[in-house]
Amino acid sequence: MTPFLYISAILFVFLIILWKIEPRSLFNAGIFGLALAFGYLGIVEIAFYRLEADWLYAILILIPFVGFPLIYLIGSVALIWNGRTMARREGISLGHMLAPVVGAIPFLLVAASLIGLVMTAYAQHRLAEWLMLLVSVISAAYLYFLGNAYVTIVYGWLYTAMPKERDPDFVIVHGSGLIAGEVPPLLARRLDKAIEVWRKGGERATIIPSGGQGEDEPRSEACAMSEYLLAHDIPAELIVPEDQSADTDENMRNSQFIIARRGGGKGSKVVFVTNNYHVFRTALISRRVGLKAQGVGCRTARYYLPSAIIREIIAIMVMYKWWHIVPIGGLLALIGLGALLS
């Protein structure tokens, strides 16, 4: 084994220990990303020094310089195309248009770079320098976002895929908005998954449908969700609605109070149910509010996933904004220093 592979192996062992202690951690995701990076470098080193396989070494070197840009290009086109589908099915809003916005950024950066070259050709050197500096800053921020997105998505997927409690004492179902006061398909999938978890756990858990009443809703989400659960043969005494929350943070805090009132404690097994793209951030929030709970995700329509995942990544970065100040500040400082020295 090479030094890089040793470091990767140590990081993976460390990650397993951290996972056993607490899987709901963004720090774990960072360790996971480092372990993958060192593992890749170790494979490159083996290909060059140990196997002396020039063709394999060339492929491994080309992956980050050709493969990744090609993936980003195809992904960007797919994200822009997804915006068309989202606009047709869900309407136009900032939340729904995140995928095409992110997808358009690489093309806008290339266009801006070409404009900078044209400016240089016409002796507009000062304007070109400022434009290229702006392109450099946005490019660095974009690449930083993509790196965070990759690690968060992969680790979040692993967390969601791992087995959870099979016999929970409490099942929290997160609301997602009503349509004309009724449960829409997206929320119905969450409730169906909660019912599935409840049945597999021996039909003994208390179900907490959690969601308040929006300004444009005739009743609370919790009320409509409770009605849905009753219609699917869940006993009324096992349904305890939480109808005061306005966001995921309040969902968790208010549900925690209900669990305590129902005799639950630190030893209680708690599972929350939400859409698959929302599980990891909800897990981070549950840890932040002090609720020991594990997440289960339900299926989401594929066309809805790109913008939803991007929204989750941005929300997680905002949650941990202080973690990003040093690396982002360092990137900007290097770019600024380079501009001054050029």
CORGIMO-V111604 format. One line per field, one symbol per residue. phi: phi as a letter, one per 20 degrees, with the letter a starting at -180 (. if undefined). psi: psi as a letter, one per 40 degrees, with the letter a starting at -180 (. if undefined). A space follows every 10 residues. Layout:
phi: ???
psi: ???
//
This chain:
phi: .egfffffff ffffffffff fafebffgff ffffffffff fffffffeee elefffffff ffgfecffgf ffffffffff ffgfffffed nebgfedfff fffeggffff ffffffffgf femeffffff ffffffffff fffffffffg ffffffffff ffgdgecfec cedefbnddl mdffgfffff ffffffffff enlcfeedfd redffddfbf ffffffffff fdmeggfddc fdddedbfgf gfffffffgf fenfcfefec cdcbfgfdff ffffffffen efbcdcddfc gffefgffff ffffffffgd gffeffffff ffffffffff ef
psi: iidddddddd dddddddddd dhdghddddd dddddddddd dddddddddd dfgddddddd dddddddddd dddddddddd ddddddddde ihidddeddd dddedddddd dddddddddd dffgdddddd dddddddddd dddddddddd dddddddddd diiahegidi hhhhieiihf eihidddddd dddddddddd eefeihhghh hahideheii dddddddddd effhhdeehg ihfeieiddd dddddddddd deeiadeihh hihaideedd ddddddddee hhiiihiiii hddddddddd dddddddddf dddedddddd dddddddddd e.
//
